[in-house]
Amino acid sequence: MKVCPATICFVLSTTWTFNTFAIGSDSKFSCNLPNENNTGFLYRPGDIVIGGTFMVHVESVYHNIDFTRKPQELQCLKFAIEYYQTVRALIFAVEEINSDIELLPNITLGFQIFDTCVTLRRAAQGALSMLSGGEEITPNYKCYKGGPLAGIVGDSGSSRSILMAQILGLYRYPQISYFATSPILSDRKLFPSFFRTIPSDEFQMRGLALLVSHFGWTWVGLLASDNDYGQFGLQLVKEEITNAGACLAFSEIILTGQYNRNAPHLAQIIKRSSANIVVVIAYDFVVVLEELLRQNVTGKIWLASESWSTSGLLSTKRYQGILLGTLGFAIHSGHMPMFNKYVNSLHPSTDLYDPFIKEFWEEAFTCKWPSQENVVLGTENISKLLHYVKNVNFETKKGTQVSFDAKGNPPAVYDIVNWKMSTKGTLEHVVVGNYDFNALIGKSFNIDNSGITWINNNTQVPISKCSPSCHLGFRKVIVPGKPACCYECARCPQGQISNQTDAVKCLPCSWDTWPNLQQDRCLPRPTEFLSYGDPLGYSLAAASVFSSLTPLFILGVFYFFKKTPIVRANNYSLSCLLLLSLFLCFLCSLGFIGYPQPEKCLLRQVAFGMVFALCISCVLAKTITVVIAFNATKPGSRLRKWTGVKVSSSIIIVCTSIDFCLCVIWVIYFPPFSELDTYTKPGFIIVSCNEGSPTAFWCMLGYLGFLASISFIVAFLARRLPDSFNEAKLITFSMLAFLSVWVSFIPAYLSARGMYTVAMEVFAILSSSWAVVGCIFVSKCFIVLFRPNLNSREHLMGRGRRKHIEG
């Protein structure tokens, strides 16, 4: 049989302290007071008397009080075997001490035991009765010539213990409770002589919160009785559970003042609640369980406070469908084989002094006595004793340490019990862990998860949450007006991940990584640039190389047919320079393809600007040369001296030099450089060339547009010149196409992202270069190669004259 050894330990400690002082009494009083009905009173005389108050009966009959006559005595009902065993533990301890001649030689211990019957009235009556000698209640007087009262063991309830402690504290009588856990009893100013062998609720409630946190439960219901034990416990556990990050689905009070304990209301709340975990801090839970049975409320996991975690009254087969799988905190207990033998030896014929023995017999053996008769058997100031109780510190034979701290509390050690189905088909309380508040950090809470059996004999830890868990890649979003545990799940923002369930916030990836599709881990970002390995890259590269061969081919044709009229009439040297610049224009596009090395970034725009400046300068020189050549043939013209090579060379040198100076300033003061862009395209690292100065880039491009515009205007004005000298129309179309390409390039360039920005510039380079090649040289090559009859001086001069005369 398992019992809490606290009662026996107190008696042993009291015995130990009595060896240190003398005992005697000289007080004699003559009293004639009305007798009280002492039903439920056990007494055994001795040289020293130990008092005890116990809750033997767990129900009572209440009578109406009309204040016109003396209230009737309370009638106690529903005998509880488990509480009666506590009474017998005190009697057993006394008998063991008396049988040991070494503990108290020549001194016999006696006891006075009173059944408080779950009421404050009986608790006060018991305390005052023992202070008065055990037979009559006479405050401040002892009217019985028995042994001195050393102290009182009791009571089991916090409310009753508080009432008794207020009385006993006045007389400095030591009071040691074996079951009162209210934190208020630790106040030494209010209760200077109170001690207990069970830890304060503050330790247990922290343990309950740890239990909730250990299993990841965040949605919990609370039930507590409306007494000091329940109210203080409710306040503490609510605070601890909230601090642990859980939320309360409901918090209800069991109204012990009502006959039905408001059980129907509580059962409805528990039934409707989505919380699967309910913490119960109460002694009187039976009525609520009965209502839960009536409404068929099952499927909940109960967390029991120590007041009922090992209750035999609730461990019956009737409640196993509801309470199977219950977890609770129990006072650390030990095995006492001798006490088990002692209880089995109890018999009504040998324990005539015990008024409870017949009820015990009836309850234990499910029988009924023919007639019920209770046999009733028939202070000194010993304030040295309180001092010694305060300093008690010893170890029992079983290795249990007995001591009290400055607040009268023992070491806080609990067993964690699990309610399982035994082989006999009944509920049994199996220890699956422990909680030692004074243990080292990290070792105070120990529990064997695999040893726990939940409801329906399930071994998986049940889930109790207000909202389903947020998966990886999601985060919790608090819903306004609801508890923090009732949330919604939202996908992590772009560029962030959550790698654990129920993440409160998402974590950003490092600059060189990016979330996967599930957003639960960061992967290295792929780099992006216009590579020769990409289809777009090698297509543009092939087009550049092929295009660059075209001006070389045309140059070869011009060289081979340089004596023909068409080639000579179109300024052969200037055309060759233009074709070479176009060859470089096509090739410069290759500088934009491939990995952007720093050297490539520094030179590619400069090279593009210089070769295009040379190209447009040649076109402009060609246009001006045509205009000057035509006007110089008129009689008396002063333009004859400007028809030489110097004019075109000067135009090319001046126009190209301006662009060269612009590029030199750009490179020196705002040099382009290679950079890693992680913002333009999410999930990628764009390796690109930063132009250093966007202003310089657009100035260079604007300068090329300016040259092209002048060429277009001059060519357009000279479009009606005779055909023999007229390249103006061809130049007009070429410059119109050139300008159209680059005007279209601007919005496309600004809107493109990543490698497509570079591809857009390459495409513009190739397109504008082809515009010049196609408009100026293709028609001439066609005549030279395929229409040689048109490549004659007579034909050119004749057609030119006719057109001039007609015009």
LUMKOLTI-828928 format. One line per 8 residues: their letters; for each residue x, y, z of C-alpha. Coordinates in nm, 2 decimals. Layout:
<rs>
A> X Y Z  ...
</rs>
This chain:
<rs>
MKVCPATI> 0.00 0.00 0.00  0.13 0.35 -0.09  0.08 0.64 0.15  0.23 0.98 0.20  0.48 0.94 0.48  0.44 1.31 0.58  0.22 1.24 0.88  0.45 0.98 1.02
CFVLSTTW> 0.75 1.20 0.96  0.59 1.48 1.16  0.52 1.25 1.45  0.88 1.13 1.44  1.01 1.49 1.43  0.78 1.58 1.72  0.91 1.28 1.91  1.27 1.38 1.84
TFNTFAIG> 1.21 1.74 1.97  1.04 1.62 2.29  1.36 1.47 2.42  1.49 1.83 2.46  1.25 1.98 2.71  1.06 1.88 3.03  0.68 1.82 3.04  0.45 1.92 3.33
SDSKFSCN> 0.14 2.10 3.42  0.03 2.28 3.73  -0.29 2.44 3.59  -0.61 2.33 3.74  -0.95 2.47 3.66  -1.30 2.39 3.77  -1.53 2.42 3.47  -1.90 2.33 3.42
LPNENNTG> -1.96 2.41 3.05  -2.22 2.26 2.81  -2.10 1.95 2.64  -2.06 1.94 2.26  -2.14 1.64 2.04  -1.80 1.50 1.96  -1.91 1.25 1.70  -1.61 1.16 1.49
FLYRPGDI> -1.36 1.21 1.77  -1.08 0.96 1.85  -0.88 0.98 2.16  -0.60 0.78 2.32  -0.44 0.92 2.64  -0.07 0.97 2.69  0.20 1.17 2.86  0.21 1.38 2.54
VIGGTFMV> -0.08 1.42 2.31  -0.07 1.48 1.93  -0.37 1.64 1.78  -0.50 1.56 1.43  -0.78 1.68 1.20  -0.87 1.47 0.91  -1.13 1.47 0.64  -1.27 1.12 0.69
HVESVYHN> -1.61 1.20 0.54  -1.63 1.39 0.21  -1.99 1.51 0.22  -2.22 1.66 0.49  -2.59 1.74 0.54  -2.66 2.12 0.58  -2.95 2.25 0.79  -3.11 2.58 0.76
IDFTRKPQ> -3.01 2.83 1.02  -3.29 3.06 1.15  -3.10 3.22 1.43  -3.38 3.14 1.68  -3.22 2.83 1.83  -2.89 2.66 1.85  -2.78 2.53 1.50  -2.80 2.15 1.46
ELQCLKFA> -2.49 1.95 1.45  -2.35 1.87 1.11  -2.41 1.52 0.98  -2.12 1.37 0.79  -2.18 1.14 0.49  -1.99 0.94 0.24  -1.70 0.77 0.42  -1.37 0.78 0.22
IEYYQTVR> -1.13 0.49 0.28  -0.83 0.68 0.13  -0.87 0.96 0.38  -0.93 0.71 0.67  -0.59 0.56 0.58  -0.44 0.89 0.66  -0.60 0.88 1.01  -0.46 0.53 1.05
ALIFAVEE> -0.11 0.66 0.94  -0.11 0.89 1.24  -0.22 0.61 1.48  0.03 0.37 1.33  0.31 0.63 1.38  0.22 0.68 1.74  0.21 0.31 1.81  0.55 0.26 1.63
INSDIELL> 0.70 0.53 1.85  0.55 0.39 2.17  0.69 0.05 2.09  1.04 0.18 2.04  1.20 0.23 2.38  1.49 0.44 2.24  1.28 0.72 2.09  1.08 0.83 2.40
PNITLGFQ> 1.19 0.63 2.70  0.93 0.63 2.98  0.70 0.86 2.78  0.38 0.75 2.61  0.23 0.94 2.31  -0.14 0.98 2.29  -0.36 1.14 2.02  -0.67 1.33 1.96
IFDTCVTL> -0.82 1.30 1.62  -1.11 1.50 1.48  -1.31 1.45 1.16  -1.36 1.79 1.00  -1.60 1.65 0.74  -1.51 1.91 0.46  -1.65 2.20 0.66  -1.49 2.51 0.81
RRAAQGAL> -1.72 2.48 1.11  -1.59 2.13 1.20  -1.23 2.24 1.15  -1.28 2.53 1.40  -1.46 2.30 1.64  -1.18 2.04 1.62  -0.91 2.30 1.68  -1.09 2.46 1.98
SMLSGGEE> -1.19 2.13 2.12  -0.83 2.00 2.12  -0.70 2.32 2.27  -0.97 2.29 2.55  -0.87 1.93 2.63  -1.07 1.73 2.38  -1.41 1.71 2.54  -1.55 2.06 2.56
ITPNYKCY> -1.49 2.38 2.37  -1.37 2.65 2.62  -1.14 2.90 2.45  -0.83 3.00 2.66  -0.90 2.72 2.91  -0.80 2.35 2.94  -1.06 2.17 3.14  -0.92 1.82 3.11
KGGPLAGI> -0.65 1.66 3.32  -0.47 1.48 3.04  -0.13 1.50 2.88  -0.03 1.83 2.72  -0.11 1.90 2.36  0.22 1.92 2.17  0.08 2.02 1.83  -0.17 1.94 1.56
VGDSGSSR> -0.14 1.75 1.24  -0.39 1.89 0.99  -0.59 1.99 0.81  -0.60 1.85 0.46  -0.77 2.15 0.30  -0.62 2.49 0.26  -0.93 2.68 0.37  -0.97 2.47 0.68
SILMAQIL> -0.59 2.49 0.75  -0.60 2.87 0.72  -0.88 2.89 0.98  -0.70 2.66 1.22  -0.37 2.84 1.17  -0.53 3.17 1.27  -0.64 3.01 1.59  -0.33 2.80 1.67
GLYRYPQI> -0.10 3.09 1.58  -0.23 3.29 1.87  -0.11 3.02 2.11  0.20 2.94 1.90  0.10 2.58 1.88  0.28 2.40 1.60  0.05 2.30 1.32  0.17 2.07 1.04
SYFATSPI> -0.06 2.01 0.75  -0.02 1.71 0.53  -0.23 1.84 0.24  -0.28 2.22 0.25  -0.09 2.38 -0.04  -0.22 2.74 -0.05  0.08 2.98 -0.09  -0.08 3.23 0.16
LSDRKLFP> 0.01 2.98 0.44  0.38 3.06 0.37  0.33 3.41 0.52  0.51 3.38 0.86  0.36 3.71 0.99  0.00 3.57 0.95  0.08 3.21 1.03  0.39 3.20 1.25
SFFRTIPS> 0.34 2.84 1.37  0.22 2.67 1.05  0.43 2.41 0.87  0.35 2.15 0.61  0.49 1.83 0.47  0.36 1.91 0.12  0.50 2.18 -0.10  0.32 2.51 -0.17
DEFQMRGL> 0.10 2.54 -0.47  0.34 2.78 -0.64  0.58 2.49 -0.70  0.31 2.25 -0.83  0.16 2.51 -1.06  0.49 2.58 -1.22  0.52 2.21 -1.27  0.18 2.19 -1.43
ALLVSHFG> 0.28 2.47 -1.67  0.60 2.28 -1.75  0.39 1.97 -1.82  0.18 2.17 -2.06  0.48 2.32 -2.23  0.67 1.99 -2.24  0.40 1.83 -2.47  0.35 2.14 -2.68
WTWVGLLA> 0.00 2.21 -2.57  -0.11 2.57 -2.63  -0.49 2.55 -2.59  -0.59 2.45 -2.23  -0.90 2.46 -2.02  -0.90 2.53 -1.64  -1.13 2.41 -1.37  -1.09 2.50 -1.00
SDNDYGQF> -1.30 2.48 -0.69  -1.42 2.80 -0.53  -1.21 2.77 -0.21  -0.87 2.90 -0.12  -0.70 2.60 -0.27  -0.88 2.63 -0.60  -0.86 3.01 -0.63  -0.49 3.05 -0.54
GLQLVKEE> -0.41 2.75 -0.77  -0.62 2.89 -1.05  -0.44 3.23 -1.03  -0.10 3.07 -1.02  -0.14 2.82 -1.29  -0.31 3.07 -1.52  -0.01 3.30 -1.48  0.24 3.02 -1.53
ITNAGACL> 0.07 2.87 -1.83  0.03 3.21 -2.00  0.40 3.28 -1.93  0.49 2.95 -2.10  0.32 3.07 -2.42  -0.01 2.88 -2.39  -0.36 3.02 -2.39  -0.67 2.95 -2.19
AFSEIILT> -0.98 2.81 -2.38  -1.19 2.86 -2.07  -1.14 2.92 -1.70  -1.43 2.80 -1.48  -1.51 2.77 -1.11  -1.67 2.47 -0.95  -1.93 2.62 -0.71  -1.90 2.40 -0.41
GQYNRNAP> -2.18 2.60 -0.24  -2.43 2.46 -0.49  -2.57 2.11 -0.45  -2.49 2.02 -0.81  -2.16 2.21 -0.82  -2.28 2.39 -1.14  -2.18 2.07 -1.31  -2.43 2.09 -1.61
HLAQIIKR> -2.28 2.43 -1.70  -1.93 2.30 -1.67  -2.00 1.99 -1.88  -2.14 2.20 -2.16  -1.84 2.43 -2.17  -1.60 2.13 -2.17  -1.80 1.96 -2.44  -1.82 2.26 -2.67
SSANIVVV> -1.45 2.36 -2.62  -1.20 2.26 -2.88  -0.93 2.23 -2.61  -0.84 1.87 -2.55  -0.65 1.94 -2.23  -0.82 2.04 -1.91  -0.64 2.12 -1.59  -0.84 2.05 -1.27
IAYDFVVV> -0.75 2.20 -0.94  -1.01 2.07 -0.70  -1.09 1.82 -0.43  -1.46 1.77 -0.51  -1.46 1.66 -0.87  -1.70 1.37 -0.84  -2.02 1.56 -0.91  -1.87 1.71 -1.23
LEELLRQN> -1.76 1.37 -1.34  -2.11 1.23 -1.29  -2.24 1.51 -1.52  -1.97 1.44 -1.78  -2.09 1.08 -1.78  -2.45 1.18 -1.82  -2.37 1.41 -2.12  -2.12 1.15 -2.26
VTGKIWLA> -1.83 1.39 -2.27  -1.51 1.20 -2.35  -1.19 1.24 -2.54  -1.03 1.49 -2.30  -0.70 1.46 -2.13  -0.71 1.57 -1.77  -0.42 1.72 -1.58  -0.47 1.66 -1.21
SESWSTSG> -0.34 1.86 -0.92  -0.21 1.66 -0.63  -0.55 1.69 -0.46  -0.70 1.41 -0.67  -0.41 1.27 -0.89  -0.40 0.95 -0.68  -0.76 0.95 -0.57  -0.90 0.60 -0.51
LLSTKRYQ> -1.25 0.74 -0.51  -1.21 0.85 -0.88  -1.01 0.55 -0.99  -1.32 0.32 -1.01  -1.43 0.15 -1.32  -1.72 0.39 -1.35  -1.50 0.68 -1.45  -1.23 0.50 -1.65
GILLGTLG> -1.39 0.60 -1.98  -1.33 0.96 -1.89  -1.02 0.96 -1.68  -0.80 0.70 -1.86  -0.48 0.87 -1.97  -0.49 1.14 -1.70  -0.16 1.30 -1.60  -0.11 1.45 -1.26
FAIHSGHM> 0.13 1.57 -0.99  0.14 1.36 -0.68  0.33 1.41 -0.36  0.64 1.20 -0.37  0.54 0.87 -0.19  0.71 0.56 -0.06  0.63 0.20 0.01  0.55 0.11 0.37
PMFNKYVN> 0.50 -0.27 0.40  0.45 -0.26 0.77  0.17 -0.01 0.73  0.00 -0.23 0.48  0.01 -0.52 0.72  -0.12 -0.29 0.99  -0.43 -0.18 0.79  -0.51 -0.54 0.70
SLHPSTDL> -0.51 -0.62 1.07  -0.78 -0.37 1.16  -1.10 -0.53 1.30  -1.41 -0.38 1.47  -1.36 -0.62 1.76  -1.01 -0.50 1.84  -1.05 -0.13 1.77  -1.34 -0.04 1.99
YDPFIKEF> -1.22 0.31 2.05  -1.24 0.40 1.68  -1.58 0.54 1.58  -1.49 0.50 1.21  -1.39 0.13 1.21  -1.74 0.00 1.13  -1.78 0.24 0.84  -1.44 0.14 0.71
WEEAFTCK> -1.55 -0.23 0.74  -1.87 -0.16 0.55  -1.69 0.03 0.27  -1.41 -0.21 0.24  -1.62 -0.53 0.23  -1.94 -0.38 0.08  -2.15 -0.49 0.37  -2.38 -0.34 0.64
WPSQENVV> -2.39 -0.37 1.01  -2.72 -0.46 1.17  -2.69 -0.17 1.41  -2.45 0.12 1.41  -2.31 0.23 1.74  -2.01 0.46 1.77  -1.79 0.39 2.07  -1.64 0.71 2.21
LGTENISK> -1.34 0.68 2.44  -1.28 0.90 2.66  -0.31 2.25 2.82  -0.02 2.30 2.90  0.19 2.58 2.74  0.47 2.40 2.56  0.59 2.69 2.34  0.96 2.55 2.36
LLHYVKNV> 0.84 2.30 2.10  0.78 2.55 1.81  1.15 2.64 1.81  1.25 2.28 1.76  1.00 2.21 1.49  1.14 2.50 1.29  1.49 2.34 1.30  1.38 1.98 1.22
NFETKKGT> 1.62 1.82 0.98  1.67 1.45 0.97  1.65 1.15 0.74  1.40 0.86 0.78  1.49 0.49 0.76  1.37 0.50 0.40  1.60 0.79 0.31  1.34 1.06 0.30
QVSFDAKG> 1.47 1.40 0.41  1.25 1.58 0.66  1.30 1.96 0.70  1.13 2.29 0.67  1.25 2.61 0.51  1.20 2.96 0.65  0.83 2.96 0.53  0.75 2.62 0.68
NPPAVYDI> 0.76 2.44 0.34  0.93 2.10 0.28  1.15 2.03 -0.02  0.93 2.05 -0.33  0.94 1.70 -0.48  0.65 1.56 -0.69  0.58 1.24 -0.87  0.42 1.26 -1.22
VNWKMSTK> 0.16 0.99 -1.24  -0.03 0.85 -1.54  -0.37 0.68 -1.50  -0.35 0.35 -1.69  -0.57 0.04 -1.72  -0.44 -0.24 -1.49  -0.45 -0.61 -1.57  -0.75 -0.63 -1.34
GTLEHVVV> -0.95 -0.38 -1.55  -0.92 -0.09 -1.31  -0.74 0.24 -1.32  -0.40 0.25 -1.15  -0.16 0.54 -1.09  0.18 0.47 -1.25  0.47 0.70 -1.18  0.62 0.82 -1.52
GNYDFNAL> 0.84 1.10 -1.40  0.93 1.35 -1.13  0.96 1.71 -1.06  1.22 1.83 -0.81  1.22 2.20 -0.77  1.55 2.21 -0.59  1.74 2.00 -0.85  2.00 2.14 -1.08
IGKSFNID> 1.89 2.35 -1.37  1.78 2.12 -1.65  1.73 1.82 -1.43  1.43 1.94 -1.22  1.17 1.80 -1.47  1.20 1.44 -1.59  0.93 1.24 -1.77  0.93 0.92 -1.97
NSGITWIN> 0.71 1.00 -2.27  0.72 0.65 -2.40  0.58 0.52 -2.07  0.27 0.73 -2.09  -0.06 0.58 -2.21  -0.32 0.84 -2.33  -0.69 0.80 -2.38  -0.80 0.49 -2.58
NNTQVPIS> -0.46 0.34 -2.49  -0.30 0.56 -2.76  0.08 0.62 -2.73  0.09 0.93 -2.95  0.09 1.26 -2.76  -0.25 1.43 -2.82  -0.27 1.77 -2.98  -0.45 2.06 -2.81
KCSPSCHL> -0.43 2.38 -3.02  -0.67 2.65 -3.10  -0.55 2.67 -3.46  -0.37 2.40 -3.67  0.00 2.42 -3.68  0.16 2.64 -3.94  0.37 2.43 -4.17  0.72 2.51 -4.28
GFRKVIVP> 0.73 2.81 -4.50  0.44 2.98 -4.31  0.42 3.20 -4.01  0.16 3.28 -3.75  -0.06 3.59 -3.79  -0.24 3.70 -3.48  -0.62 3.75 -3.53  -0.74 4.07 -3.36
GKPACCYE> -0.98 4.01 -3.08  -0.87 3.65 -3.03  -0.61 3.49 -2.79  -0.26 3.48 -2.92  -0.28 3.10 -2.97  -0.57 3.15 -3.21  -0.40 3.25 -3.52  -0.39 3.22 -3.90
CARCPQGQ> -0.11 3.09 -4.11  0.04 3.32 -4.38  0.30 3.24 -4.64  0.64 3.39 -4.56  0.72 3.71 -4.75  0.93 3.69 -5.06  1.29 3.62 -4.98  1.22 3.48 -4.63
ISNQTDAV> 1.18 3.13 -4.49  1.05 2.95 -4.18  1.22 2.62 -4.11  1.01 2.52 -3.81  0.64 2.47 -3.75  0.44 2.74 -3.58  0.71 3.00 -3.66  0.63 3.34 -3.51
KCLPCSWD> 0.83 3.52 -3.78  1.01 3.44 -4.10  1.38 3.47 -4.14  1.54 3.64 -4.44  1.79 3.45 -4.65  2.15 3.57 -4.68  2.22 3.79 -4.98  2.36 3.51 -5.19
TWPNLQQD> 2.08 3.26 -5.11  1.71 3.24 -5.19  1.42 3.03 -5.06  1.31 2.72 -5.23  0.95 2.68 -5.35  0.84 2.55 -5.01  1.02 2.85 -4.84  1.16 2.62 -4.57
RCLPRPTE> 1.53 2.65 -4.66  1.77 2.88 -4.84  1.94 2.77 -5.16  2.23 2.93 -5.33  2.11 3.19 -5.58  2.18 3.11 -5.94  2.38 3.38 -6.12  2.24 3.53 -6.43
FLSYGDPL> 2.42 3.71 -6.72  2.42 3.70 -7.10  2.63 3.39 -7.13  2.76 3.22 -7.45  2.60 2.90 -7.31  2.25 3.04 -7.32  2.04 3.01 -7.64  2.00 3.39 -7.65
GYSLAAAS> 2.37 3.45 -7.59  2.51 3.22 -7.85  2.24 3.33 -8.10  2.34 3.69 -8.06  2.71 3.60 -8.07  2.66 3.41 -8.40  2.46 3.70 -8.54  2.74 3.94 -8.45
VFSSLTPL> 3.01 3.73 -8.61  2.81 3.67 -8.92  2.71 4.03 -8.94  3.07 4.14 -8.91  3.16 3.94 -9.22  2.92 4.14 -9.43  3.10 4.48 -9.43  3.43 4.29 -9.49
FILGVFYF> 3.27 4.12 -9.79  3.14 4.46 -9.92  3.48 4.61 -9.86  3.64 4.33 -10.07  3.39 4.39 -10.35  3.46 4.76 -10.34  3.83 4.69 -10.35  3.80 4.46 -10.64
FKKTPIVR> 3.58 4.70 -10.83  3.74 5.02 -10.71  3.79 5.15 -11.07  3.42 5.12 -11.16  3.21 5.44 -11.17  2.98 5.36 -10.89  3.26 5.29 -10.64  3.46 5.59 -10.75
ANNYSLSC> 3.15 5.82 -10.75  3.08 5.73 -10.38  3.41 5.85 -10.23  3.60 5.52 -10.22  3.83 5.60 -9.93  3.54 5.73 -9.71  3.33 5.42 -9.79  3.62 5.19 -9.70
LLLLSLFL> 3.66 5.37 -9.36  3.28 5.35 -9.30  3.28 4.97 -9.38  3.57 4.92 -9.14  3.38 5.11 -8.86  3.07 4.90 -8.93  3.28 4.58 -8.90  3.39 4.71 -8.56
CFLCSLGF> 3.04 4.80 -8.47  2.92 4.44 -8.53  3.22 4.30 -8.33  3.18 4.54 -8.04  2.86 4.37 -7.95  3.06 4.06 -7.85  3.19 4.26 -7.55  2.84 4.25 -7.40
IGYPQPEK> 2.82 3.87 -7.41  2.99 3.65 -7.15  3.07 3.70 -6.78  3.11 4.07 -6.69  3.47 4.09 -6.60  3.59 4.42 -6.45  3.81 4.49 -6.76  3.52 4.41 -6.99
CLLRQVAF> 3.29 4.64 -6.80  3.54 4.92 -6.81  3.58 4.91 -7.19  3.27 4.78 -7.36  3.06 5.10 -7.35  3.36 5.30 -7.44  3.44 5.08 -7.74  3.07 5.09 -7.84
GMVFALCI> 3.07 5.47 -7.82  3.39 5.52 -8.01  3.32 5.29 -8.31  2.97 5.42 -8.35  3.10 5.78 -8.33  3.34 5.69 -8.61  3.06 5.53 -8.81  2.82 5.82 -8.78
SCVLAKTI> 3.11 6.07 -8.84  3.18 5.89 -9.17  2.82 5.90 -9.27  2.80 6.27 -9.18  3.13 6.34 -9.38  2.99 6.14 -9.67  2.67 6.35 -9.67  2.85 6.68 -9.65
TVVIAFNA> 3.09 6.57 -9.92  2.80 6.50 -10.15  2.64 6.84 -10.09  2.97 7.02 -10.14  3.06 6.82 -10.46  2.73 6.91 -10.62  2.74 7.27 -10.54  3.10 7.30 -10.64
TKPGSRLR> 3.01 7.22 -11.00  2.81 7.53 -11.04  2.99 7.82 -11.23  3.16 8.07 -11.00  3.12 7.85 -10.69  3.36 7.91 -10.40  3.32 7.56 -10.27  3.57 7.41 -10.51
KWTGVKVS> 3.85 7.45 -10.25  3.64 7.23 -10.00  3.61 6.93 -10.23  3.93 6.77 -10.11  3.99 6.49 -9.86  4.07 6.74 -9.58  3.70 6.84 -9.52  3.58 6.48 -9.47
SSIIIVCT> 3.89 6.40 -9.26  3.84 6.70 -9.04  3.47 6.62 -8.98  3.56 6.26 -8.88  3.85 6.37 -8.65  3.65 6.65 -8.48  3.33 6.44 -8.42  3.53 6.14 -8.30
SIDFCLCV> 3.75 6.34 -8.08  3.45 6.49 -7.89  3.32 6.14 -7.82  3.67 6.03 -7.72  3.70 6.32 -7.47  3.36 6.23 -7.33  3.46 5.87 -7.28  3.80 5.96 -7.12
IWVIYFPP> 3.63 6.17 -6.86  3.38 5.90 -6.80  3.64 5.63 -6.75  3.86 5.84 -6.53  3.61 5.99 -6.30  3.31 5.75 -6.31  3.46 5.42 -6.42  3.22 5.13 -6.49
FSELDTYT> 3.26 4.83 -6.27  3.13 4.47 -6.22  2.85 4.43 -5.96  2.62 4.16 -5.82  2.26 4.27 -5.83  2.03 4.09 -5.59  1.73 4.33 -5.61  1.63 4.35 -5.97
KPGFIIVS> 1.53 3.99 -6.02  1.42 3.81 -5.70  1.59 3.48 -5.65  1.88 3.55 -5.88  2.21 3.72 -5.86  2.24 3.93 -6.17  2.61 3.98 -6.26  2.61 4.30 -6.45
CNEGSPTA> 2.82 4.60 -6.53  2.74 4.91 -6.34  2.80 5.20 -6.58  2.95 5.41 -6.31  2.76 5.72 -6.42  2.42 5.68 -6.59  2.45 6.05 -6.69  2.78 5.98 -6.88
FWCMLGYL> 2.62 5.68 -7.06  2.31 5.88 -7.17  2.53 6.17 -7.27  2.74 5.94 -7.49  2.42 5.79 -7.64  2.27 6.14 -7.69  2.58 6.26 -7.87  2.56 5.97 -8.11
GFLASISF> 2.19 6.06 -8.16  2.29 6.42 -8.22  2.54 6.32 -8.49  2.28 6.09 -8.66  2.02 6.36 -8.65  2.25 6.61 -8.82  2.33 6.35 -9.08  1.96 6.28 -9.13
IVAFLARR> 1.87 6.65 -9.17  2.16 6.73 -9.41  2.08 6.41 -9.62  1.71 6.49 -9.62  1.77 6.85 -9.75  2.00 6.70 -10.02  1.76 6.42 -10.13  1.68 6.60 -10.47
LPDSFNEA> 2.04 6.61 -10.59  2.11 6.43 -10.93  2.14 6.05 -10.90  2.50 6.04 -11.03  2.62 6.22 -10.72  2.32 6.14 -10.49  2.37 5.92 -10.19  2.15 6.16 -9.99
KLITFSML> 1.84 5.94 -10.02  2.02 5.63 -9.91  2.18 5.82 -9.62  1.84 5.96 -9.52  1.68 5.61 -9.50  1.98 5.48 -9.32  1.98 5.75 -9.05  1.60 5.73 -9.02
AFLSVWVS> 1.63 5.36 -8.95  1.93 5.42 -8.72  1.74 5.68 -8.51  1.43 5.46 -8.50  1.62 5.17 -8.36  1.78 5.38 -8.08  1.47 5.57 -8.00  1.29 5.23 -7.96
FIPAYLSA> 1.58 5.11 -7.76  1.54 5.36 -7.48  1.21 5.24 -7.33  1.29 4.88 -7.40  1.63 4.92 -7.22  1.47 5.08 -6.92  1.20 4.82 -6.88  1.42 4.51 -6.94
RGMYTVAM> 1.56 4.32 -6.64  1.87 4.11 -6.59  2.05 3.97 -6.89  1.77 4.10 -7.12  1.89 4.45 -7.06  2.22 4.36 -7.21  2.06 4.16 -7.49  1.84 4.46 -7.58
EVFAILSS> 2.16 4.67 -7.63  2.33 4.40 -7.84  2.01 4.38 -8.05  2.01 4.76 -8.09  2.38 4.76 -8.20  2.32 4.49 -8.46  2.00 4.64 -8.59  2.14 5.00 -8.62
SWAVVGCI> 2.45 4.87 -8.79  2.25 4.66 -9.04  2.04 4.97 -9.11  2.35 5.16 -9.23  2.49 4.86 -9.42  2.16 4.78 -9.58  2.06 5.13 -9.68  2.39 5.26 -9.81
FVSKCFIV> 2.58 4.96 -9.95  2.35 4.67 -10.04  2.20 4.84 -10.35  2.55 4.94 -10.48  2.68 4.58 -10.43  2.39 4.44 -10.62  2.45 4.67 -10.92  2.83 4.60 -10.91
LFRPNLNS> 2.78 4.22 -10.89  2.46 4.15 -11.07  2.39 4.46 -11.30  2.73 4.55 -11.44  2.55 4.72 -11.74  2.44 4.99 -11.50  2.79 5.04 -11.36  2.90 5.28 -11.64
REHLMGRG> 2.99 5.64 -11.66  2.76 5.71 -11.95  2.47 5.56 -11.78  2.53 5.75 -11.46  2.59 6.08 -11.64  2.30 6.04 -11.88  2.05 5.95 -11.61  2.18 6.22 -11.40
RRKHIEG> 2.13 6.49 -11.67  1.78 6.37 -11.76  1.68 6.39 -11.40  1.84 6.73 -11.36  1.67 6.87 -11.68  1.34 6.73 -11.58  1.37 6.87 -11.23
</rs>
